[in-house]
Amino acid sequence: MAKKNREIETDMPQPDGSIPQKPTMLQNVAAALAGVAAVKLATYIVTAGWRLVTREDPPQIDQAVRPAKKAAWIALIGAATGAARQAARDKVKPPTDGPA
């Protein structure tokens, strides 16, 4: 019964009418490497932007600064790196299963 359900799920056409294809091992490795590179680049860009705007280095974990400043930095760097990683991954290995 479970195998039959899997076959039905994998053969469901996409909104454009195409049948989804499983990504290759090369696509998986390339997506991981692109994600790492995108996170490094995003971290560099966001850190440079933070320094330009605030004229200070980003707060470190053990540094004594206002909690709001640390929260702003964590939110900014988390959103930027997460979006960069996902965008790089989707560029190399496009999603095939429709909406999550």
Stockholm file with secondary structure:
# STOCKHOLM 1.0

chainA/1-100         MAKKNREIETDMPQPDGSIPQKPTMLQNVAAALAGVAAVKLATYIVTAGWRLVTREDPPQIDQAVRPAKKAAWIALIGAATGAARQAARDKVKPPTDGPA
#=GR chainA/1-100 SS CHHHHHHHHHTCCCTTSCCCCCCCHHHHHHHHHHHHHHHHHHHHHHHHHHHHHHSSCCCCTTSCCCHHHHHHHHHHHHHHHHHHHHHHHHHHSCCCSCCC
#=GC SS_cons         CHHHHHHHHHTCCCTTSCCCCCCCHHHHHHHHHHHHHHHHHHHHHHHHHHHHHHSSCCCCTTSCCCHHHHHHHHHHHHHHHHHHHHHHHHHHSCCCSCCC
//
